[in-house]
Amino acid sequence: MRRPSPERRPGRHLSVARQVLLLQVLVVVVLVVVSGALAVHDARSDARTSATDQAVSVAEAVADSPTVLEALATDDPSTVLQPYAEEVRRDTGVDFVVVMGLDRTRFSHPDPAQLGRPFVGDLGGAPSGRVFTQQYTGTLGPSMRAVVPVLDDADTVVALVSVGITVAEIDERVRDDLALVGVAAALVLAAGLLGAWLVSRRLRRQTHGLGEREITRMYEYYSAVLHAVREGLLLLDLDGRVQLVNDEARRLLDLPADVVGRSIDDLGLAPALVAAAVGRTAGADDLFLAGDRVLVVSTSPATWQGREVGAVVTLRDHTELRSVTGELDVVRGLTESLRASHHEAANRLHTVVSLIELGRAEEAVEFATEELQVAQLLTDRVVAAVGDPVVAALLLGKTADAAERGIELELTGDVEAGLDIPSRDLVTVLGNLVDNAFDAVAGSVSRVVRVHLAHTAGRLEVRVGDSGPGLEPVDVARVLERGWTTKAAATSDGAGRGLGLALVRQVARRHGGDVEVGRSELGGAQFTVWLAAPRATPGTGGDA
């Protein structure tokens, strides 16, 4: 059955994008309406102010006209003032021009029937020689009017002039301005709605159409799961920036508190680990070294609706398991050495038996005695040089392995017994260095590996050189790089190889030492390991 789309699931709240769209539309509409109302109010206020100023100007012009003074000196001023006032009214576009006496008697008016009647309205300070303006409802309806005094040559007020513009006329003028205001408001509203729709569309893509409760619930659940799992988890975006990280990943990688949002390249991690995390060498269950820990790293792309959005990196701590595996590898190596020794002993025994069968008993005894002396001499030399029996057994096994592979293994120096270094750490150092040296000389004409052990001033020095081709300078730099390791190559039994040198340096640093890579006197590579090796107090010696 087809699942309903996220927008149509029953009981679902509005998505965040839709809520934001509605809120933005409401805000835009309110802003446009309020702005339009303010614009209308401002336009009306400006129109009335302008009409008042116009009325004052016309009134002052009429009051200063000589025609008015001359007409006032006659017996019937209306005869001259009525046509003059109407002409001014038509020319200036005002609604009325009224010339009156100080007793309010009109000498002019747009309605001739009002001539001789008293002026309706306040005069303010006009009779005293001041200009007076007001909005008043007179015979022509509400109007913005101005009353100006008419002065004679002696600056005495002899009459008054009132000019007015009706509110209806002012509103008619405002309507033309309001049309422009309406067009501008419509354009602003359209632009605001378009912007709100574009923002909502982008937000919808970013939130995948989810509502705020769903996003909150998803964040809470995902955060709880992320921090509850025992594996380390890193979520990276397409640019390699950390977006989510759980507590275990912080612990395993020693990540800073402000890791979220930072590029994984800037966190000081091993280059191989960074390459695996960003997918350049993506794989499943690869071994990498991070500080003092051996981690199993898996990375896979994170997708949403068929589109890749980043990568998910899982980390598992295999330090202890790898340590045990290393010891198992040593035991396996010893077993192989014992097998080689058994094979060599069987050959020698067959030789002795054959000599006896041929009647050459004295030669058989001489051959057997000589082989026993050589074997005993080798054993005595190794045991005398190495006080730790586990390490001595390892070197004896490596000697047999070298003899079988046609490699000359030289052992120089000595190591005292009772050093405060666990035997398994010494086995890790010697076993990995000697095995690497054996591999290095495998294709060489001269196959020589030299192991030098020395204990001076509380420091153990382990130096392993070979006659192989050596290391290129760029490889030396990579080997000494902090946390560097090659990618683990899976073997038939599933165990990884390639972490040997990294584990050696890990052991060295754990014991206050380090590893140095150089050129051997034999012509190949030489690895020198220093370990702080004080004498162990009674009861605290290395484990056997």
C-alpha positions in Angstrom: 0.0 0.0 0.0 1.3 3.4 -0.9 2.3 5.5 2.1 0.7 9.0 2.3 3.0 11.9 1.6 4.4 13.8 4.6 2.0 16.7 3.8 -1.1 14.5 4.0 -0.5 12.3 6.9 -3.6 12.4 9.2 -3.2 14.3 12.5 -0.1 16.1 11.2 0.6 19.7 12.2 1.5 22.4 9.7 5.1 22.2 8.6 7.6 24.7 9.8 8.0 26.0 6.2 4.2 26.6 5.9 4.0 28.2 9.4 6.9 30.6 8.5 5.1 31.3 5.1 1.9 32.2 6.9 3.7 34.3 9.5 5.7 36.2 6.8 2.5 36.8 4.7 0.7 38.2 7.8 3.7 40.4 8.6 4.0 41.6 5.0 0.3 42.4 4.7 0.2 44.2 8.1 3.3 46.2 7.2 1.9 47.2 3.8 -1.6 48.1 5.3 -0.1 50.1 8.1 2.4 51.8 5.7 -0.4 52.6 3.3 -2.6 54.0 6.1 0.3 56.2 7.3 0.9 57.3 3.7 -2.7 58.2 3.2 -2.8 60.1 6.5 0.5 61.9 5.6 -0.9 62.7 2.1 -4.1 64.2 3.6 -2.1 66.1 6.2 0.2 67.5 3.5 -2.7 68.3 1.2 -4.5 70.3 4.0 -1.3 72.1 5.0 -0.7 72.9 1.3 -4.3 74.1 0.9 -3.9 76.3 4.0 -0.7 77.8 2.7 -2.3 78.5 -0.6 -5.3 80.2 1.0 -3.0 82.4 3.1 -1.0 83.4 0.0 -4.1 84.2 -2.1 -5.7 86.1 0.8 -2.6 88.2 1.4 -2.3 88.9 -2.3 -6.0 90.2 -2.4 -5.5 92.2 0.8 -2.5 93.9 -0.7 -4.3 94.8 -3.9 -5.0 98.5 -4.5 -8.2 97.6 -6.1 -9.6 96.4 -2.7 -8.6 99.7 -1.0 -10.2 101.7 -3.8 -13.4 99.7 -3.7 -13.7 100.0 0.1 -13.6 103.8 -0.3 -16.8 103.7 -2.5 -20.4 103.6 -1.3 -21.0 100.1 -2.8 -17.8 98.0 -2.5 -19.5 94.9 -3.8 -19.8 96.4 -7.3 -16.0 96.2 -7.7 -15.1 93.5 -5.2 -17.5 90.8 -6.3 -16.2 90.5 -9.9 -12.7 91.0 -8.8 -12.9 88.3 -6.1 -14.5 85.8 -8.5 -11.8 86.4 -11.1 -9.2 85.7 -8.4 -11.0 82.6 -7.2 -11.1 81.1 -10.7 -7.5 82.0 -11.5 -6.1 80.5 -8.2 -8.3 77.5 -8.0 -9.6 78.3 -4.5 -13.3 77.7 -3.5 -14.1 81.2 -2.2 -12.7 84.6 -1.8 -14.7 86.8 0.6 -13.9 90.5 1.3 -15.7 91.7 4.4 -15.9 94.8 6.5 -14.9 94.8 10.1 -18.5 94.2 11.1 -18.4 90.8 9.1 -20.5 92.2 6.2 -19.6 90.3 3.0 -18.7 92.4 0.0 -18.0 89.3 -2.2 -19.0 85.6 -2.2 -19.3 82.8 -4.8 -23.0 82.8 -4.0 -24.3 86.3 -4.8 -27.2 85.7 -2.4 -24.8 85.8 0.5 -23.6 89.4 -0.3 -24.4 91.8 2.5 -24.9 89.0 5.0 -22.5 88.5 7.9 -19.5 86.2 7.5 -19.8 82.8 9.3 -16.8 81.6 11.2 -14.0 82.8 13.5 -11.8 85.7 12.8 -9.1 85.0 15.3 -6.5 87.8 15.5 -7.2 89.1 12.0 -9.1 92.2 13.2 -5.9 93.0 15.2 -3.7 92.7 12.2 -2.6 89.0 12.4 -3.2 86.1 10.0 -5.6 83.5 11.2 -6.2 80.0 9.8 -8.7 77.2 10.7 -10.9 74.4 9.5 -14.5 75.5 9.7 -17.8 74.5 8.3 -19.4 77.4 6.6 -22.1 78.0 4.0 -20.0 76.0 1.4 -19.3 73.1 3.8 -16.1 72.2 5.7 -13.1 74.1 4.4 -9.6 75.1 5.2 -9.7 78.9 5.4 -7.4 81.8 6.1 -8.4 85.3 7.3 -6.0 88.2 6.5 -6.4 91.9 7.5 -6.5 94.7 4.8 -4.4 97.6 5.9 -4.6 101.2 4.6 -1.6 103.5 4.1 -1.5 104.2 7.9 -1.4 100.4 8.6 -4.8 100.5 10.0 -7.1 97.5 9.6 -10.0 98.6 7.4 -11.4 95.2 6.2 -10.7 91.5 6.1 -10.2 89.0 3.3 -11.1 85.3 3.8 -9.9 82.7 1.3 -10.8 79.0 1.6 -10.6 75.6 0.0 -13.2 73.1 0.8 -12.3 69.7 2.3 -14.0 68.0 -0.5 -11.7 69.7 -3.0 -8.7 68.8 -0.9 -9.8 65.1 -0.8 -10.2 65.2 -4.5 -6.6 66.3 -4.9 -5.5 63.5 -2.4 -7.2 60.8 -4.5 -4.6 61.3 -7.3 -1.8 60.8 -4.8 -3.6 57.9 -3.2 -3.6 56.1 -6.6 0.2 56.3 -6.6 0.3 55.1 -3.0 -1.9 52.2 -3.8 0.3 51.2 -6.8 3.4 51.4 -4.6 1.7 49.4 -1.8 0.7 46.7 -4.3 4.2 46.4 -5.7 5.6 46.2 -2.2 3.1 43.6 -1.2 3.8 41.5 -4.3 7.5 41.7 -3.7 7.1 40.8 0.0 4.8 37.8 -0.8 7.3 36.6 -3.5 10.2 36.8 -1.0 8.2 35.0 1.7 7.3 32.2 -0.8 11.0 31.8 -1.9 12.1 31.7 1.8 9.4 29.2 2.6 10.4 27.0 -0.4 14.0 27.0 0.7 13.1 26.3 4.3 10.8 23.5 3.1 13.8 21.8 1.3 16.0 22.3 4.3 13.4 20.9 6.9 12.0 18.2 4.5 8.5 19.5 5.1 8.6 18.5 8.8 6.7 20.3 11.6 8.3 21.9 14.6 7.1 19.1 16.9 8.5 16.5 14.6 11.8 18.3 14.3 12.0 18.6 18.1 11.1 15.0 18.6 13.5 13.8 15.9 16.4 15.8 17.4 15.7 14.5 20.9 15.4 10.9 19.8 18.4 11.1 17.5 20.5 12.8 20.1 19.6 10.2 22.7 20.4 7.3 20.3 23.6 9.0 19.2 25.0 9.3 22.7 23.7 6.0 23.9 25.4 3.7 21.4 28.7 2.2 22.4 30.4 2.8 19.1 31.8 6.2 18.1 29.7 8.0 15.5 30.7 10.9 13.3 28.3 12.6 10.8 30.0 14.7 8.2 28.5 16.9 5.5 29.6 17.0 1.8 32.3 19.5 2.7 33.9 17.2 5.3 32.6 19.3 8.3 31.5 17.6 11.5 27.8 18.0 12.0 27.1 15.4 14.8 29.4 13.5 17.1 28.7 11.3 20.1 30.6 11.0 23.4 32.4 7.8 22.4 33.8 9.4 19.2 35.0 12.3 21.3 36.8 9.9 23.6 38.3 7.7 21.0 39.6 10.6 18.9 40.3 13.1 21.7 38.1 15.7 19.9 37.8 19.2 21.3 34.5 20.6 22.7 33.9 22.8 19.7 34.3 20.1 17.1 30.8 20.5 15.6 31.1 22.7 12.4 34.8 22.3 12.0 36.4 20.5 9.1 37.8 17.1 9.9 41.0 18.1 8.2 41.6 20.6 11.0 41.3 18.2 14.0 44.8 16.8 13.9 43.8 13.3 13.1 45.9 10.8 11.2 45.9 11.5 7.4 44.8 7.9 6.6 41.9 8.2 9.1 40.8 11.5 7.6 40.9 10.1 4.1 38.8 7.2 5.2 36.3 9.4 7.0 35.7 11.7 4.0 35.3 8.7 1.7 38.5 9.0 -0.3 39.4 5.5 0.8 35.9 4.4 1.9 35.7 0.9 3.3 34.3 -1.3 6.0 36.1 -2.4 9.1 39.5 -1.0 8.3 42.2 -0.7 11.0 43.7 2.7 11.8 45.8 4.1 14.6 44.6 7.2 16.4 47.0 8.2 19.2 47.4 5.2 21.5 44.3 3.4 20.2 43.8 1.0 17.4 40.4 1.7 15.8 38.2 -0.2 13.4 36.7 2.4 11.1 33.8 2.1 8.8 32.4 4.8 6.6 29.3 4.9 4.3 27.5 7.6 2.5 24.4 9.2 4.0 21.6 9.7 1.5 18.1 11.4 1.6 15.6 10.6 -1.1 18.4 9.4 -3.4 20.6 12.4 -2.8 23.9 12.1 -1.0 24.0 14.5 2.0 27.2 13.4 3.7 28.9 10.5 5.3 28.5 8.4 8.5 31.7 7.2 10.2 31.6 4.5 12.9 34.6 3.9 15.2 35.2 0.9 17.4 38.1 0.5 19.9 40.1 -2.6 19.2 43.3 -1.7 21.1 43.1 -4.5 23.6 41.9 -7.0 20.9 44.7 -5.9 18.7 47.2 -6.4 21.6 46.0 -9.9 22.1 46.0 -10.5 18.4 49.6 -9.3 18.3 50.6 -11.8 21.1 48.8 -14.5 19.1 50.8 -13.6 16.0 54.0 -13.9 18.1 52.9 -17.3 19.3 52.1 -18.3 15.7 55.5 -17.1 14.7 57.1 -19.2 17.5 55.1 -22.2 16.4 56.4 -21.7 12.8 59.9 -21.4 14.2 59.4 -24.6 16.2 58.1 -26.3 13.1 61.2 -25.1 11.2 63.5 -26.3 14.0 61.7 -29.7 14.0 62.1 -30.0 10.3 65.8 -29.2 10.6 66.2 -31.6 13.5 64.5 -34.4 11.6 66.9 -33.8 8.7 69.9 -34.1 11.0 68.5 -37.2 12.7 68.0 -38.8 9.3 71.6 -37.9 8.5 72.9 -39.6 11.7 70.8 -42.7 11.1 72.0 -42.9 7.6 75.7 -42.7 8.7 75.1 -45.4 11.3 73.4 -47.6 8.7 76.5 -47.1 6.5 78.7 -48.3 9.3 80.2 -44.9 10.0 79.3 -44.7 13.6 82.3 -42.5 14.5 81.3 -39.9 11.9 77.7 -40.1 13.0 78.7 -39.3 16.6 81.0 -36.5 15.5 78.3 -34.9 13.3 75.6 -35.2 16.1 78.1 -33.7 18.7 79.0 -30.8 16.4 75.3 -30.0 15.7 74.5 -30.1 19.4 77.4 -27.8 20.2 76.3 -25.3 17.6 72.7 -25.4 18.8 73.8 -25.1 22.5 76.2 -22.3 21.6 73.4 -20.4 19.9 71.1 -21.0 22.8 73.6 -20.0 25.4 74.5 -16.8 23.5 70.9 -15.7 23.2 70.0 -16.6 26.8 73.1 -14.8 28.0 72.4 -11.7 26.0 68.7 -11.6 26.8 67.7 -12.0 30.5 64.0 -12.2 29.7 63.1 -15.8 28.8 60.1 -14.8 26.6 62.2 -12.5 24.6 65.0 -15.1 24.4 62.5 -17.6 23.1 61.3 -15.1 20.5 64.9 -14.5 19.2 65.7 -18.2 19.1 62.5 -18.8 17.1 63.5 -15.9 14.8 67.0 -17.4 14.4 65.5 -20.7 13.2 63.1 -18.8 10.9 66.0 -16.8 9.5 68.0 -20.0 8.9 65.1 -21.6 7.0 64.6 -18.4 4.9 68.3 -18.1 4.1 68.8 -15.0 6.2 71.7 -14.3 8.5 70.5 -13.0 11.8 73.1 -11.3 13.9 72.6 -10.5 17.6 74.8 -8.1 19.5 74.6 -6.4 22.9 72.8 -7.6 25.9 69.7 -6.9 28.0 69.6 -7.4 31.8 66.9 -9.4 33.5 64.4 -7.8 35.8 63.7 -4.6 33.7 60.4 -2.8 34.5 59.1 -3.4 31.0 56.3 -6.0 30.3 57.6 -8.9 28.2 54.7 -8.6 25.7 55.8 -5.0 25.0 59.3 -6.2 24.2 57.9 -9.0 22.1 55.8 -6.4 20.2 58.8 -4.2 19.5 61.3 -7.0 18.6 58.8 -9.2 16.8 57.5 -6.4 14.5 60.9 -4.9 13.8 62.6 -8.3 13.0 59.6 -9.4 10.8 59.8 -6.1 8.9 63.5 -6.6 8.4 63.0 -10.2 7.2 60.5 -8.9 4.6 62.9 -6.1 3.6 65.7 -8.4 2.7 63.6 -11.1 1.1 64.4 -10.0 -2.4 68.0 -8.9 -1.8 71.2 -10.8 -2.7 72.7 -10.1 0.7 70.2 -11.1 3.4 71.5 -9.9 6.7 69.5 -8.6 9.7 71.3 -7.2 12.7 69.7 -6.9 16.1 71.4 -4.8 18.8 70.2 -4.7 22.4 71.7 -2.3 25.0 70.6 -1.2 28.5 72.4 1.9 29.8 71.4 4.6 32.3 67.9 3.3 32.8 67.2 3.2 29.1 66.7 0.2 26.8 67.8 0.6 23.2 66.6 -1.8 20.5 68.2 -1.3 17.1 67.3 -3.5 14.1 69.0 -2.9 10.8 68.9 -4.8 7.5 70.7 -5.1 4.2 67.5 -4.4 2.2 66.8 -1.5 -0.2 66.0 0.9 2.6 63.3 3.6 2.8 62.8 6.7 0.6 63.0 10.1 2.4 59.3 10.7 1.8 58.4 7.3 3.3 60.6 8.0 6.3 58.7 11.2 6.9 55.4 9.4 6.7 56.5 6.6 9.1 57.4 9.2 11.7 54.2 11.1 11.2 52.0 11.3 14.3 49.4 8.6 14.1 50.5 7.5 10.6 49.7 4.0 9.5 49.1 2.2 6.2 45.7 0.8 5.4 45.2 -2.7 6.9 45.3 -5.3 4.3 43.0 -8.2 5.1 44.6 -11.7 5.4 42.9 -15.0 4.9 42.1 -15.3 8.6 40.6 -11.8 8.7 43.4 -10.3 10.7 44.9 -7.1 9.5 48.5 -6.4 8.8 50.4 -3.2 8.3 50.1 -1.7 11.8 53.4 -3.1 13.1 55.5 0.1 13.1 52.6 2.1 14.5 52.3 -0.4 17.3 56.0 -0.2 17.9 55.9 3.5 18.3 52.8 3.3 20.5 54.7 1.0 22.9 57.8 3.3 22.8 55.8 6.4 23.7 53.9 4.5 26.4 57.3 3.8 28.0 58.6 7.4 27.6 60.6 6.7 24.5 60.3 7.1 20.7 61.3 5.5 17.4 64.0 6.8 15.0 64.3 5.7 11.4 67.7 5.9 9.6 70.2 4.1 7.4 71.8 0.9 8.5 75.5 0.1 8.3 74.3 -2.9 6.2 72.9 -0.5 3.6 69.2 -0.9 4.3 66.8 0.7 6.8 67.5 0.9 10.5 64.9 1.3 13.3 66.1 2.4 16.7 63.7 2.2 19.6 64.3 3.7 23.1 62.4 2.7 26.1 62.6 4.0 29.7 63.7 0.8 31.5 64.4 1.2 35.2 65.1 -1.8 37.3 62.0 -3.4 38.6 61.4 -3.5 42.4 60.7 -7.0 43.9 57.4 -8.3 42.9 56.9 -5.8 40.0 58.9 -7.4 37.3 57.7 -7.8 33.7 55.1 -10.3 32.9 56.2 -13.6 31.5 
